[in-house]
Amino acid sequence: MGQIIIGVDTHKSNHIAVAINTQGARLGAVTIPTTCEGYRDLEKWGAKFGRIKAFGIEDTGSYGAALSRDLLSKGHTVLDVMRPNRQLRHLHGKSVSLDAESAARSAMNGQATALAKTQTGACEMIRHIKTVRDSAVKSRSQAMITLKTLIINAPAELRDALDLIKGPNHPDPSHRST
């Protein structure tokens, strides 16, 4: 048995994989659930055809992230594959099996050269923290705009009472602009 390449079209609840040999012959296809057991089954399934040279996986930063991490932790070569060209997909029809085969062929012919990120370590943690912070800042800004709009549209008595409340970011009421 020779080397094989497995292409994976990723989805939320399952992934479709196609195995090809290094000459490009399609060996088989399988659908696996996006679970640890599914990832183990994918490796066992692929090993039936030969030694796995690489995995070409679509969306390693999204739906394929968990599978990529699992395979990388087991020492596999995992390549991040771009989605197939929409025009080509339109001509040939949408098929997850064909998308998985396309991913395998991209890995085989050298189109896919980017190694999948491990999505672990300090850089990834900083990225997550920044994403959460950016979201919190945006939410705070939206809340402040909404609150100011409510105050502006409130009855005069309520506005006057609210102007007396001072906080760290509350301007002096004597400097109120019209």
N, C-alpha and C positions, 0 to 999 in steps of 0.2 A: 504494500500500500504506500502511495506517495503522499505528498503534501496537499492540503486542501485550504481553501479560503472560504470563510462564511460571511455572507452579507446579511445584515439585519435591518428590516424596516420596522421602526419602533412606533408604538402606540401606547395609550394610557394603561390599558388592562392586559394587552398581550403584544407579543412581538412575532413577526414572521421572519424566518431565517431560510436562506438558500445556501447550499454548499456546492462549490465548484472545484474542480481540480485545477492544477497549474496550467493545463492546456485549455481551460475554459469550458470544459464539458460540465453540464449541470448534473449533479449527483442526486439531489433530493431537496425537499422543502419540508418545513415543520412550523407549527404555530406553538408558542410557549406562553404560559402566563408570566406576568411580571412579578414573580416571586423568587425567593431563594431556591426553592425546589425547581422552578422553571429554568433558572439559570444553570443549575446542575444538570438538568435534563438536556439542555442545549449542548453542553460540553460532551455528555455521553453520546448524544445523537451524532455530533460531528466526528467524534473519535471512531465511529463505525466506518467512516469513509477513508480515514487516514490521519496522519499527523497534522494538526491544525497549525498552519503557518501564520495566519492573521485573521482578525475579525474586522470587517468594514461595517461600521455602525452609523446610521443616520441619527442626528439629534443627540449627540453625546452630552450636550449641555442641558438637555430637557428630558424627554421621555426615555432616552437611552442612557441617562446618567448612572442609574443604579446598576444596570447591566455592565456598563463600561467599568465602573469601580470594582465590581465583583470579578470580572475577567482580568483586569490589571492586577488585582491583589493575588491572583493565581498565576501570574507571570506571563500571561498572553500578550501578544502584540495587538493593540486595538487602535484602529485608524478612524478618524472622524471623517465621515463621508458627507458631501454636500447632497442636498435633495436633487433628484433628477430634474432635468430641464422641463419646465411646464409645457412647452410647445411639443416636445417629444412625447411626453405623457399624454397630451391631448390627441396626438396622431395615433398612438398605439392603444389608447384607453388606459384608464386607471386600474392598476392591479398591484396589490401589495406584494404579491409573489414576484412580479417583474421588478418592483422597486427594490426588493431584497436582493434579487439577482444583479441588478444594476449596481448596488452597493458592493457586492462581492467583486464584480468586474472592475469597478473603480479602484478597489484595493489591489487587485491583481495587476492591472495595467499601469499603475503608478499615478493615476489621477488623484487618488486620495493619499496624501503624504503627511498630513497633520496627525500627530499622535494625539489620542484623546487625553484630555486633562484628567488628572486624578481627582480633582475637586476636593482635595484635602489639603491641610497645611495652612500656614499663616495667611497667604494671599487670599485663599478662598474664604477664610474666616473674616478677614477684613472686608472683602467684597460683600458678604452677607450683612455685616454690621453697617456698612455704608448704605446698603439697600434699605434696611430697617430705619436708619436715621433719616434718610431722604424722605421716606414715607411719613415719618413722624413730623418732620418739618413742614411738609406739604399739608398734612392734616391740620396742624396748628394754624398755619396761615389761612386755610379755608375756614376754620372755626372762628378766627379773629374777624375775618371779613364778614361772615354771617352775623356775628355778634354786633359789630359796628353798624351794619345795615339795620338790624332790629332796633338798636338804640336810636338811630337817626329817624326811623319811622315811628318810634314810640310817642305816646302823648307827651305834651310839653312838661307836665308835672313829673312824670317818670324820668324823662331826660334830665331835668334839673336835679332830681334826687340822685341819679346815677353819676352826674358830673361831680358830686361831692365826694364820691368814693375815689380814693387815691391808691394807686398801686405803683409798682416799679416802672411800668411803661405807660402810666396814665398821665397825660399832659395837664398842666395847670388850667383849670376852667376859665381863668381870665384871659387865656390865649386861644380861646375857641375860635376856629375860623368858620365863616358862614358859607 
